[in-house]
């Protein structure tokens, strides 16, 4: 996931959480505010009704002309009187005035109110559950009771406060055992709240819409700002890093200001590249110096090897010539030293031939031959007269193969001579194992001896020209180098290691039925 995607998602999550908390708190605050307003409205209505009741009580009730719909109150003594003109008048006490006003208010949708007590004279004034709970609270010293009810999907606020007995109340209620200051009941005011909750819902929907729009706008803004200020500049810096060192970054600012974090990163990257280029130049100079030193060392070893291999026979030849010059009248001695001179020349010729074979890329002759027989012949010829050496053949090729037969013969002869020289006058065993791969396209050959093995520090040097651990005059140091070159030209692999118990082991892997270069393919 890209960094800008993570940033947008994280920012959106933070904004959502922030708006969620704000939305919840705002919604709760709205509800608390509406409830508080409705409570104040209920209290104001309660006080208005209480004052109306007080006014009616102070005037010992109200009298109305008795007509249809204006009936007398059966619970009042002397509820009807007749005036001097013969009209019957009915009395209205505060409780009945309250109930009739409540009917008018409910009809207008302004709410309801009524008076109740634990022991009402009129059964219609019996308390409901809320009123009964409130009366119990009043008995415990509470001054008011407020609840929000939801009945049949409609919300309403219930407010109730106690009614205290005064002198005017005793005129009607003294026979009920009330005394001055008692709580004779309470008056309940019910205010409808559906309008308020409808506004709260509408406001919540508006807040939710604002939140969604804000989140979208903030996300888009952050995306554009991040893409412009960060992503594009990082992309430029990344492209420059990818193109380095093919393209120099020296002097490039990539449109990035220095005084911000990405600009500082770009500056440090250029400084790093400058230090790298300086280090690379120093490394190249050191490598060139090491290469020159290695060339000089290799040239020194080459010259030393040639000197040993040529000076030794030359010195002997010079001695022979001097002896012949002093003994010109001894034909037998002349013949003897001429033979020694010929041997010295042949040795010098062989050294030069092996030296030339190292770098020469003459095409190898690819032909078919019995590899097992060639291996056996090479070792038996090399080990003639070496009775202390036991030959152990594990030859498993078992069929004619096509490869550089003569080159392979030279390699086997070199390895056989090395194995015999490694064992020397000691009793030892030379084991030769050959095999083919399952697809008959690769030949494997291993030659191991029970000699002293190869020093660990020499294992990576034995294939170098003129490198030898033998005494001067016992080897040229070219055998393994030439053999390694021939195997590589055949497309194979040549490696050496020490056996776990004793001696050295040389392993060859040579692909069959293919030539190493175009010239060899032409000969096939």
JOTA-V590420 format. One record per residue. N is the residue number from 0. OMEGA is omega as a letter, one per 40 degrees, with the letter a starting at -180 (999 if undefined). Layout:
N:OMEGA, N:OMEGA
This chain:
0:a, 1:a, 2:a, 3:i, 4:i, 5:a, 6:a, 7:i, 8:a, 9:i, 10:i, 11:i, 12:i, 13:i, 14:i, 15:i, 16:i, 17:i, 18:i, 19:i, 20:i, 21:a, 22:a, 23:a, 24:i, 25:i, 26:i, 27:i, 28:i, 29:a, 30:i, 31:a, 32:a, 33:i, 34:i, 35:i, 36:i, 37:i, 38:i, 39:i, 40:i, 41:i, 42:i, 43:i, 44:i, 45:a, 46:i, 47:i, 48:i, 49:i, 50:i, 51:i, 52:i, 53:i, 54:i, 55:a, 56:a, 57:i, 58:i, 59:i, 60:i, 61:i, 62:a, 63:i, 64:a, 65:i, 66:i, 67:a, 68:i, 69:a, 70:i, 71:a, 72:a, 73:a, 74:a, 75:i, 76:a, 77:a, 78:i, 79:i, 80:a, 81:a, 82:a, 83:i, 84:i, 85:i, 86:i, 87:i, 88:i, 89:a, 90:i, 91:i, 92:a, 93:a, 94:a, 95:i, 96:i, 97:a, 98:a, 99:i, 100:i, 101:i, 102:i, 103:a, 104:i, 105:i, 106:i, 107:i, 108:a, 109:a, 110:a, 111:i, 112:i, 113:a, 114:a, 115:i, 116:i, 117:a, 118:a, 119:i, 120:a, 121:i, 122:i, 123:i, 124:i, 125:a, 126:i, 127:a, 128:a, 129:a, 130:i, 131:i, 132:a, 133:i, 134:i, 135:i, 136:i, 137:i, 138:i, 139:i, 140:a, 141:a, 142:a, 143:i, 144:a, 145:i, 146:i, 147:a, 148:i, 149:a, 150:a, 151:i, 152:a, 153:i, 154:i, 155:i, 156:i, 157:i, 158:a, 159:i, 160:a, 161:i, 162:a, 163:a, 164:i, 165:a, 166:a, 167:a, 168:a, 169:i, 170:a, 171:a, 172:a, 173:i, 174:i, 175:i, 176:i, 177:i, 178:a, 179:i, 180:i, 181:i, 182:a, 183:a, 184:i, 185:i, 186:a, 187:i, 188:a, 189:a, 190:i, 191:a, 192:a, 193:i, 194:a, 195:a, 196:i, 197:i, 198:i, 199:i, 200:i, 201:i, 202:i, 203:i, 204:i, 205:i, 206:i, 207:i, 208:i, 209:i, 210:a, 211:i, 212:i, 213:i, 214:a, 215:a, 216:i, 217:a, 218:i, 219:i, 220:i, 221:i, 222:a, 223:i, 224:a, 225:a, 226:a, 227:a, 228:a, 229:a, 230:a, 231:a, 232:i, 233:i, 234:i, 235:i, 236:i, 237:i, 238:i, 239:i, 240:a, 241:a, 242:i, 243:e, 244:i, 245:i, 246:a, 247:i, 248:a, 249:i, 250:a, 251:i, 252:i, 253:a, 254:a, 255:i, 256:a, 257:a, 258:i, 259:a, 260:a, 261:i, 262:i, 263:i, 264:i, 265:i, 266:i, 267:i, 268:i, 269:i, 270:i, 271:i, 272:i, 273:i, 274:i, 275:i, 276:i, 277:i, 278:i, 279:i, 280:i, 281:i, 282:i, 283:i, 284:i, 285:i, 286:i, 287:i, 288:i, 289:i, 290:i, 291:i, 292:i, 293:i, 294:i, 295:i, 296:i, 297:i, 298:i, 299:i, 300:i, 301:a, 302:i, 303:i, 304:i, 305:i, 306:i, 307:a, 308:a, 309:a, 310:a, 311:i, 312:i, 313:i, 314:i, 315:i, 316:i, 317:i, 318:i, 319:a, 320:i, 321:i, 322:i, 323:i, 324:a, 325:a, 326:a, 327:a, 328:i, 329:a, 330:a, 331:i, 332:i, 333:a, 334:a, 335:a, 336:i, 337:i, 338:i, 339:i, 340:i, 341:i, 342:i, 343:i, 344:i, 345:i, 346:i, 347:i, 348:a, 349:i, 350:i, 351:a, 352:i, 353:i, 354:i, 355:a, 356:a, 357:a, 358:a, 359:a, 360:i, 361:a, 362:i, 363:a, 364:a, 365:i, 366:a, 367:i, 368:i, 369:a, 370:i, 371:a, 372:i, 373:i, 374:a, 375:a, 376:a, 377:a, 378:i, 379:i, 380:a, 381:a, 382:i, 383:i, 384:i, 385:a, 386:a, 387:a, 388:i, 389:i, 390:i, 391:a, 392:i, 393:a, 394:a, 395:i, 396:i, 397:i, 398:i, 399:i, 400:a, 401:i, 402:i, 403:a, 404:a, 405:i, 406:i, 407:i, 408:i, 409:i, 410:a, 411:i, 412:i, 413:a, 414:i, 415:i, 416:i, 417:a, 418:i, 419:i, 420:i, 421:i, 422:i, 423:a, 424:a, 425:i, 426:a, 427:a, 428:i, 429:a, 430:a, 431:a, 432:i, 433:a, 434:i, 435:i, 436:a, 437:a, 438:i, 439:a, 440:a, 441:i, 442:i, 443:a, 444:i, 445:i, 446:a, 447:a, 448:i, 449:i, 450:a, 451:a, 452:a, 453:i, 454:a, 455:a, 456:a, 457:a, 458:a, 459:a, 460:a, 461:i, 462:i, 463:i, 464:i, 465:i, 466:a, 467:i, 468:a, 469:i, 470:i, 471:a, 472:a, 473:a, 474:a, 475:a, 476:a, 477:a, 478:a, 479:i, 480:i, 481:i, 482:i, 483:i, 484:a, 485:a, 486:i, 487:i, 488:i, 489:i, 490:a, 491:i, 492:a, 493:a, 494:a, 495:i, 496:i, 497:i, 498:i, 499:a, 500:a, 501:i, 502:a, 503:i, 504:i, 505:a, 506:i, 507:i, 508:a, 509:i, 510:a, 511:i, 512:i, 513:a, 514:a, 515:a, 516:a, 517:a, 518:i, 519:i, 520:i, 521:i, 522:i, 523:999
